[in-house]
């Protein structure tokens, strides 16, 4: 009964939309993670300590995680599930 009411009120999100959203998120994260090597490689030339390398690589991973460019303030990535529902999240 409760689900029927929620469905009538358009309060439920169709499974296919959730799957599509999660697939898009996973693809974006995968693409960004695979790009870390080529993005940080030029900055690692001449680095002498593992700590410096870790700082650079960690900064890049954080940028991906929080959906921003390295060194910039994090910003939410809006995902529109349908016309009436807006879901913001951080990558």
N, C-alpha and C positions, 0 to 999 in steps of 0.2 A: 504494500500500500504506500509506504513512504517513498520508495523508488519511483512509483508511478506519478506521485505528486511532484517529486523533484524533476522528473522527466518532463512533465507538463509545464513546469516553471522554467525549464531550460537550465536547471541547476547542475545537471550531469554533463560531463565531458565525454563525448564518444571515444571509445577505445582506439579507433583508428587515428583520431586526432592526437591522442597522447603518444601513440606509437610513432607517428610522423614527427612530432616535436622531439621526442627522445632520439630518434634516428638522426635528425638534423643536428642536435646538440653533439651527439657522439661523432658525427662526421666532421663537425667544426673543430672539436677538441683534437681529434686524430690528425687532421690536416695541420693544425697549429703545432702540435707536438712533433710531428715529423719534420717540420721546418726549423726546429731549434738548432740543429747541427749547422746548417748552412748560414743561419742568421748570426750565430755567436762565433763561428770559426774565425772570422777576420779579427774579432776583438780578443781572441785567445793567443794570437801570434805574439811571442815574446813574453808571455806570462810565465813566471818562474815558480810560483807556489800553488799548491793544490787549493789553498784557501781562497786565492784570487779567482781561480777558475770556478770554484764553488759559488762564490759571490755573483759572478757574471751569469752562470747557468741558472742559479736559483732566482735571480732577478727576472730572467726570461720566463721561467716556469710560473712565477708569480704573476707576470703580465698576462700570460695565457689564462691562468686560473681566475683572475679577476677581470678579464675581458678588457684589457687596456694595453697601451704601448708601454714598454719598459720605461720607467721614470715618470709616468703620468698618473694622474688620479684615476682610480677605478671608476667605471661607469657601467650601469646595468644595461643588459642587452634585452630589448623588449621582444617578446614572442606573442603573437596574436593567435589564440586558439580558435576564436570565432569572433563575430562582430561584438558580442556582448561581454566577452571575457578577455582580460588583459593580464598576462602573467610576466612579471619581470624577474630576472634571475641573473646571477653573476657566473661567468665562465671561469 
